[in-house]
Amino acid sequence: MVEALAPVAAMAHVKDMAVAAADDGFLAADVPFGDGFHDLARMIGALRKAHPKIRLSLELSARDALRVTFLTPKYWATMGS
């Protein structure tokens, strides 16, 4: 996706994330750069290739993992029945 959109990007917000399985869905957590599943070198390389002076906003947040409970009926309640 980054490679496809890099030619039209004006700036980019960058962070790394990790996921882990949970009984009711999964946990998503912000992690230090390089510890997550994003290929940051490839992503930033594509952006820099398209726009060498592109501005990057780096997010280094520290928070508890977000529980995404998509395996429960309550998660889908807004979709109707």
C-alpha positions in Angstrom: 0.0 0.0 0.0 2.8 2.4 0.9 4.6 1.8 -2.4 1.3 2.4 -4.3 0.5 5.6 -2.5 4.1 7.0 -2.1 4.0 9.0 -5.4 1.0 11.1 -4.2 2.0 11.3 -0.5 2.7 14.7 1.0 3.7 13.4 4.4 3.5 10.2 6.4 2.7 9.2 10.0 4.8 6.2 11.0 4.6 3.8 13.9 5.2 0.1 14.5 2.7 -2.4 15.9 2.5 -6.0 17.1 -0.5 -8.3 17.4 -1.2 -11.3 19.6 -4.0 -13.8 19.6 -6.7 -13.6 22.4 -9.6 -15.8 23.2 -12.1 -13.2 22.0 -10.1 -11.7 19.1 -6.6 -10.2 19.3 -4.5 -7.7 21.1 -2.9 -4.8 19.1 0.0 -2.9 20.7 2.2 0.0 19.7 5.8 -1.2 20.0 9.3 0.3 19.5 10.4 0.7 15.9 11.7 -2.5 14.6 9.8 -4.7 17.1 6.5 -4.9 15.2 5.3 -6.4 12.0 5.7 -3.4 9.7 8.6 -3.5 7.2 9.7 0.0 8.1 12.9 0.1 6.0 10.8 -0.8 2.9 8.0 1.6 3.7 10.2 4.6 4.4 12.5 3.7 1.5 9.5 3.8 -0.8 8.4 7.2 0.5 12.0 8.6 0.3 12.4 7.3 -3.2 9.2 9.0 -4.3 9.9 12.2 -2.3 13.4 12.5 -0.9 12.4 15.4 1.4 9.0 14.0 2.6 8.2 14.9 6.2 7.7 11.9 8.5 5.7 12.1 11.8 7.1 9.4 14.1 4.7 8.0 16.7 6.4 6.4 19.8 3.4 6.0 22.0 3.4 3.8 25.1 0.0 2.4 26.0 -1.5 -0.9 27.0 -2.5 -3.2 24.2 -5.9 -2.6 22.6 -8.2 -5.6 22.8 -10.1 -6.1 19.6 -13.0 -8.5 20.5 -14.2 -9.3 17.0 -15.1 -12.9 18.0 -17.9 -11.7 20.3 -21.5 -10.8 19.3 -21.1 -7.4 21.1 -18.4 -6.4 18.6 -20.8 -6.8 15.7 -23.9 -5.3 17.4 -23.8 -2.1 15.3 -24.0 -4.1 12.1 -27.6 -5.3 12.9 -29.0 -8.7 12.6 
